[in-house]
Amino acid sequence: MSDIEIRPATEDDLPAIVAMLADDALGATRESPDDLAPYRAAYELLATDPNQHLVVAVRGDRPVGTLQLTVVPGLSRRGSSRSIIEAVRVHADERGDGLGSRMIEWAITESRTLGCQLVQLTSDATRIDAHRFYERLGFEASHLGFKLQL
């Protein structure tokens, strides 16, 4: 695992990131790896927002993992900032060797560095293995989440 670098994603990483996002039953229905235009537009927004941290885990020159860390300033909890971990993916060839844990540990450490007092994430209700993974890392299923498609 010492040959893995976690670094900010670049636009050149988008094909690999989108491929990882699409590489499961849920992602296959909502991602379009053959049309990178909307991802490039989204990347430009992320790249210019200091509260957005899109990263890749790289082995050699190959992105093998990704996640997005968002810092949200707030008034609740005595004016605390929180971070939200989203879109955690590990390339199929790299699963089971601790890379996901390392990426989440990076996100937690980075959240502390950025002054956050809480780290949160959501996981689709059908991702039972992911729920066990996050619980092993100390996360608690403390809230019920709701979403509204627009």
GROMACS elastic network, one bead per residue, 0.5 to 0.9 nm:
[ bonds ]
;  ai    aj funct       b0    kb
    1     4     6  0.55655   500
    1     5     6  0.89282   500
    1    59     6  0.88875   500
    1    97     6  0.81341   500
    1    98     6  0.78916   500
    1    99     6  0.73705   500
    1   102     6  0.87008   500
    2     5     6  0.78901   500
    3    58     6  0.82717   500
    3    59     6  0.60643   500
    3    60     6  0.73987   500
    4    57     6  0.62413   500
    4    58     6  0.54445   500
    4    60     6  0.75916   500
    4    64     6  0.88626   500
    4    99     6  0.84510   500
    5    56     6  0.80547   500
    5    57     6  0.55062   500
    5    58     6  0.51660   500
    5    59     6  0.66750   500
    5    60     6  0.84097   500
    6     9     6  0.89366   500
    6    55     6  0.65774   500
    6    56     6  0.56252   500
    6    58     6  0.62475   500
    6    65     6  0.86792   500
    6    66     6  0.86743   500
    6   103     6  0.75825   500
    6   106     6  0.80575   500
    7    54     6  0.85778   500
    7    55     6  0.54238   500
    7    56     6  0.56642   500
    7    57     6  0.65366   500
    7    58     6  0.76505   500
    8    53     6  0.69295   500
    8    54     6  0.59236   500
    8    56     6  0.62651   500
    8    57     6  0.88532   500
    9    12     6  0.80098   500
    9    13     6  0.60742   500
    9    14     6  0.79069   500
    9    17     6  0.88325   500
    9    47     6  0.88461   500
    9    53     6  0.83595   500
    9    54     6  0.56780   500
    9    56     6  0.54133   500
    9    57     6  0.88118   500
    9    63     6  0.89761   500
    9    66     6  0.83236   500
   10    13     6  0.53309   500
   10    14     6  0.72104   500
   10    43     6  0.84718   500
   10    47     6  0.85318   500
   10    54     6  0.86762   500
   10    55     6  0.84433   500
   10    56     6  0.87480   500
   11    14     6  0.54513   500
   11    15     6  0.85633   500
   11    40     6  0.70509   500
   11    43     6  0.70183   500
   11    44     6  0.84480   500
   12    15     6  0.71904   500
   12    16     6  0.84990   500
   13    16     6  0.55826   500
   13    17     6  0.61818   500
   13    18     6  0.87095   500
   13    56     6  0.79257   500
   13    62     6  0.87005   500
   13    63     6  0.69912   500
   14    18     6  0.59298   500
   14    19     6  0.83400   500
   14    36     6  0.76528   500
   14    39     6  0.72730   500
   14    40     6  0.74820   500
   14    43     6  0.82494   500
   15    18     6  0.53102   500
   15    19     6  0.60941   500
   15    20     6  0.87017   500
   15    33     6  0.69152   500
   15    34     6  0.87917   500
   15    36     6  0.72749   500
   16    19     6  0.50770   500
   16    20     6  0.62930   500
   16    21     6  0.87064   500
   16    33     6  0.89356   500
   16    62     6  0.82150   500
   16    63     6  0.63878   500
   16    64     6  0.79993   500
   16    65     6  0.89562   500
   17    20     6  0.51790   500
   17    21     6  0.62566   500
   17    22     6  0.87108   500
   17    56     6  0.78729   500
   17    63     6  0.74545   500
   17    64     6  0.84876   500
   17    65     6  0.76987   500
   17    66     6  0.65693   500
   17    67     6  0.89993   500
   17    89     6  0.83464   500
   18    22     6  0.61417   500
   18    23     6  0.85741   500
   18    31     6  0.72321   500
   18    32     6  0.76203   500
   18    33     6  0.56952   500
   18    36     6  0.80997   500
   18    39     6  0.79040   500
   19    22     6  0.51397   500
   19    23     6  0.61364   500
   19    31     6  0.84242   500
   19    32     6  0.85181   500
   19    33     6  0.58787   500
   19    91     6  0.87363   500
   20    23     6  0.50930   500
   20    24     6  0.81332   500
   20    27     6  0.84989   500
   20    64     6  0.82561   500
   20    65     6  0.76503   500
   20    66     6  0.80149   500
   20    89     6  0.61048   500
   20    90     6  0.68946   500
   20    91     6  0.59252   500
   20    92     6  0.81328   500
   21    24     6  0.74445   500
   21    26     6  0.89572   500
   21    27     6  0.56264   500
   21    28     6  0.79427   500
   21    31     6  0.69024   500
   21    33     6  0.87581   500
   21    66     6  0.88410   500
   21    87     6  0.72511   500
   21    88     6  0.83646   500
   21    89     6  0.65465   500
   22    25     6  0.79644   500
   22    26     6  0.76343   500
   22    29     6  0.77329   500
   22    30     6  0.74368   500
   22    31     6  0.53424   500
   22    32     6  0.73262   500
   22    33     6  0.71205   500
   23    26     6  0.83139   500
   23    27     6  0.61060   500
   23    28     6  0.61793   500
   23    89     6  0.88076   500
   23    91     6  0.81414   500
   23    92     6  0.79219   500
   24    27     6  0.52640   500
   24    28     6  0.58125   500
   24    29     6  0.87621   500
   25    28     6  0.53912   500
   25    29     6  0.69400   500
   26    29     6  0.55729   500
   26    30     6  0.68456   500
   26    31     6  0.87752   500
   26   124     6  0.89634   500
   27    30     6  0.52220   500
   27    31     6  0.55835   500
   27    32     6  0.89283   500
   28    31     6  0.58279   500
   28    32     6  0.78899   500
   29    32     6  0.84658   500
   32    35     6  0.56267   500
   32    36     6  0.73639   500
   33    36     6  0.62959   500
   35    38     6  0.72789   500
   35    39     6  0.81009   500
   36    39     6  0.51806   500
   36    40     6  0.61227   500
   36    41     6  0.87612   500
   37    40     6  0.51504   500
   37    41     6  0.63787   500
   37    42     6  0.87287   500
   38    41     6  0.51215   500
   38    42     6  0.62159   500
   38    43     6  0.85443   500
   39    42     6  0.50004   500
   39    43     6  0.59641   500
   39    44     6  0.86412   500
   40    44     6  0.63041   500
   40    45     6  0.88639   500
   41    44     6  0.52865   500
   41    45     6  0.67179   500
   41    46     6  0.89286   500
   42    45     6  0.52204   500
   42    46     6  0.63028   500
   42    47     6  0.86245   500
   43    47     6  0.59022   500
   43    48     6  0.86146   500
   43    54     6  0.85860   500
   44    47     6  0.51374   500
   44    48     6  0.63823   500
   44    49     6  0.88336   500
   45    48     6  0.55025   500
   45    49     6  0.64264   500
   45    52     6  0.89242   500
   46    49     6  0.53337   500
   46    50     6  0.80575   500
   46    51     6  0.83763   500
   46    52     6  0.56468   500
   46    53     6  0.73956   500
   46    54     6  0.73267   500
   47    50     6  0.76469   500
   47    52     6  0.72624   500
   47    53     6  0.79062   500
   47    54     6  0.79966   500
   48    51     6  0.89631   500
   48    52     6  0.82316   500
   49    52     6  0.55725   500
   49    53     6  0.84446   500
   50    53     6  0.75537   500
   50    71     6  0.86478   500
   51    69     6  0.81066   500
   51    70     6  0.56254   500
   51    72     6  0.72155   500
   52    68     6  0.71370   500
   52    69     6  0.60274   500
   52    71     6  0.66318   500
   53    67     6  0.82713   500
   53    68     6  0.56071   500
   53    70     6  0.62246   500
   53    71     6  0.84097   500
   54    66     6  0.74384   500
   54    67     6  0.60417   500
   54    69     6  0.63484   500
   54    70     6  0.84709   500
   55    65     6  0.83323   500
   55    66     6  0.56037   500
   55    67     6  0.56940   500
   55    68     6  0.62970   500
   55    69     6  0.80874   500
   56    63     6  0.58860   500
   56    64     6  0.71977   500
   56    65     6  0.54654   500
   56    67     6  0.67359   500
   56    68     6  0.89148   500
   56   103     6  0.88708   500
   57    62     6  0.83788   500
   57    63     6  0.56532   500
   57    64     6  0.56501   500
   57    66     6  0.59771   500
   57    67     6  0.86818   500
   57    90     6  0.85969   500
   57    99     6  0.82244   500
   57   103     6  0.74381   500
   58    61     6  0.62158   500
   58    62     6  0.53493   500
   58    64     6  0.55851   500
   58    65     6  0.70084   500
   58    66     6  0.89252   500
   59    62     6  0.53807   500
   59    63     6  0.64790   500
   59    64     6  0.66259   500
   60    63     6  0.82421   500
   63    66     6  0.76024   500
   63    91     6  0.81888   500
   64    89     6  0.83910   500
   64    90     6  0.59120   500
   64    92     6  0.84497   500
   64    93     6  0.81716   500
   64    94     6  0.67886   500
   64    99     6  0.87749   500
   65    88     6  0.75337   500
   65    89     6  0.54776   500
   65    91     6  0.58244   500
   65    94     6  0.82559   500
   65    99     6  0.75929   500
   65   100     6  0.76489   500
   65   103     6  0.79376   500
   66    87     6  0.72478   500
   66    88     6  0.57397   500
   66    89     6  0.53776   500
   66    90     6  0.66158   500
   66    91     6  0.87379   500
   66   103     6  0.79209   500
   67    85     6  0.69851   500
   67    86     6  0.59945   500
   67    87     6  0.51538   500
   67    89     6  0.65024   500
   67    90     6  0.89563   500
   67   103     6  0.76752   500
   67   104     6  0.85668   500
   67   107     6  0.85405   500
   68    84     6  0.80278   500
   68    85     6  0.58480   500
   68    86     6  0.50809   500
   68    87     6  0.60071   500
   68    88     6  0.71350   500
   68   107     6  0.87575   500
   69    83     6  0.64729   500
   69    84     6  0.56567   500
   69    86     6  0.63882   500
   69    87     6  0.88825   500
   69   107     6  0.67665   500
   69   110     6  0.88007   500
   69   111     6  0.81897   500
   70    82     6  0.82722   500
   70    83     6  0.53384   500
   70    84     6  0.50938   500
   70    85     6  0.66089   500
   70    86     6  0.79532   500
   70   111     6  0.89988   500
   71    81     6  0.67530   500
   71    82     6  0.58029   500
   71    84     6  0.65067   500
   71   111     6  0.77102   500
   71   114     6  0.79659   500
   71   116     6  0.74734   500
   72    80     6  0.87617   500
   72    81     6  0.55112   500
   72    82     6  0.53211   500
   72    83     6  0.59413   500
   72    84     6  0.76309   500
   72   116     6  0.84930   500
   73    79     6  0.74566   500
   73    80     6  0.64957   500
   73    82     6  0.64876   500
   73    83     6  0.86059   500
   73   116     6  0.83943   500
   74    77     6  0.79383   500
   74    78     6  0.84089   500
   74    79     6  0.53527   500
   74    80     6  0.55845   500
   74    81     6  0.54157   500
   74    82     6  0.75387   500
   75    78     6  0.61394   500
   75    80     6  0.63335   500
   75    81     6  0.80786   500
   76    79     6  0.53697   500
   76    80     6  0.63665   500
   76    81     6  0.86421   500
   77    80     6  0.53731   500
   77    81     6  0.84914   500
   77   117     6  0.86949   500
   80   115     6  0.83440   500
   80   116     6  0.66731   500
   80   117     6  0.60575   500
   80   118     6  0.79467   500
   81   114     6  0.87688   500
   81   115     6  0.68354   500
   81   117     6  0.60768   500
   81   118     6  0.71485   500
   82   111     6  0.77486   500
   82   115     6  0.82623   500
   82   117     6  0.57980   500
   82   119     6  0.57097   500
   82   120     6  0.73866   500
   83   107     6  0.87018   500
   83   108     6  0.85976   500
   83   111     6  0.61813   500
   83   114     6  0.89325   500
   83   116     6  0.62844   500
   83   117     6  0.81733   500
   83   118     6  0.63731   500
   83   120     6  0.62304   500
   83   121     6  0.83647   500
   84   118     6  0.86439   500
   84   119     6  0.59181   500
   84   121     6  0.53917   500
   84   122     6  0.83884   500
   85    88     6  0.74179   500
   85   104     6  0.82297   500
   85   107     6  0.73759   500
   85   119     6  0.73618   500
   85   120     6  0.63419   500
   85   121     6  0.50415   500
   85   122     6  0.78144   500
   86   121     6  0.64530   500
   86   122     6  0.73925   500
   86   123     6  0.85980   500
   88   100     6  0.78068   500
   88   103     6  0.83732   500
   88   104     6  0.84471   500
   89    92     6  0.89284   500
   89   100     6  0.76123   500
   90    93     6  0.82053   500
   90    94     6  0.64047   500
   90    95     6  0.61685   500
   90    99     6  0.72366   500
   90   100     6  0.64354   500
   91    94     6  0.53814   500
   91    95     6  0.65834   500
   92    95     6  0.55582   500
   93    96     6  0.88955   500
   94    97     6  0.65431   500
   94    98     6  0.85891   500
   94    99     6  0.72077   500
   95    98     6  0.73944   500
   95    99     6  0.70769   500
   95   100     6  0.76245   500
   96    99     6  0.75289   500
   96   100     6  0.82400   500
   97   100     6  0.81196   500
   97   101     6  0.89239   500
   98   101     6  0.52569   500
   98   102     6  0.62274   500
   98   103     6  0.87513   500
   99   102     6  0.50003   500
   99   103     6  0.61807   500
   99   104     6  0.86805   500
  100   103     6  0.51453   500
  100   104     6  0.62714   500
  100   105     6  0.85710   500
  100   133     6  0.87968   500
  101   104     6  0.51759   500
  101   105     6  0.60466   500
  101   106     6  0.84947   500
  101   133     6  0.82659   500
  101   134     6  0.87276   500
  101   137     6  0.73699   500
  102   105     6  0.50546   500
  102   106     6  0.61197   500
  102   107     6  0.86810   500
  103   107     6  0.62681   500
  103   108     6  0.87418   500
  104   108     6  0.62099   500
  104   109     6  0.86006   500
  104   134     6  0.88012   500
  104   137     6  0.81977   500
  105   108     6  0.50936   500
  105   109     6  0.61577   500
  105   110     6  0.84737   500
  105   137     6  0.84030   500
  106   109     6  0.51716   500
  106   110     6  0.59912   500
  106   111     6  0.84488   500
  107   110     6  0.50462   500
  107   111     6  0.59676   500
  107   112     6  0.86734   500
  107   119     6  0.85880   500
  108   111     6  0.50251   500
  108   112     6  0.63999   500
  108   113     6  0.87091   500
  108   119     6  0.68568   500
  109   112     6  0.52192   500
  109   113     6  0.62836   500
  109   114     6  0.86981   500
  110   114     6  0.61227   500
  110   115     6  0.87122   500
  110   116     6  0.88239   500
  111   114     6  0.50582   500
  111   115     6  0.64053   500
  111   116     6  0.52968   500
  111   117     6  0.78911   500
  111   118     6  0.80392   500
  111   119     6  0.71041   500
  112   115     6  0.51325   500
  112   116     6  0.53365   500
  112   117     6  0.69991   500
  112   118     6  0.85708   500
  112   119     6  0.89687   500
  113   116     6  0.75191   500
  116   119     6  0.73081   500
  119   139     6  0.87703   500
  120   139     6  0.80634   500
  121   139     6  0.87503   500
  122   125     6  0.88999   500
  122   145     6  0.75439   500
  123   126     6  0.81691   500
  123   127     6  0.66478   500
  123   128     6  0.88011   500
  123   130     6  0.72006   500
  123   131     6  0.69897   500
  124   127     6  0.55308   500
  124   128     6  0.84180   500
  124   130     6  0.87408   500
  124   131     6  0.88080   500
  125   128     6  0.70314   500
  125   131     6  0.84680   500
  126   129     6  0.87369   500
  126   130     6  0.89872   500
  127   130     6  0.53070   500
  127   131     6  0.64342   500
  128   131     6  0.50587   500
  128   132     6  0.64971   500
  128   133     6  0.87154   500
  129   132     6  0.52382   500
  129   133     6  0.62576   500
  129   134     6  0.88317   500
  130   134     6  0.62084   500
  130   135     6  0.85596   500
  131   134     6  0.52681   500
  131   135     6  0.61833   500
  131   136     6  0.86353   500
  131   139     6  0.89381   500
  131   141     6  0.83800   500
  132   135     6  0.50969   500
  132   136     6  0.61607   500
  132   137     6  0.87513   500
  133   136     6  0.52012   500
  133   137     6  0.65694   500
  133   139     6  0.89648   500
  134   137     6  0.50717   500
  134   138     6  0.65902   500
  134   139     6  0.54660   500
  134   140     6  0.78704   500
  135   138     6  0.51013   500
  135   140     6  0.59884   500
  135   141     6  0.78196   500
  136   139     6  0.73101   500
  139   142     6  0.86477   500
  140   143     6  0.85776   500
  141   144     6  0.79125   500
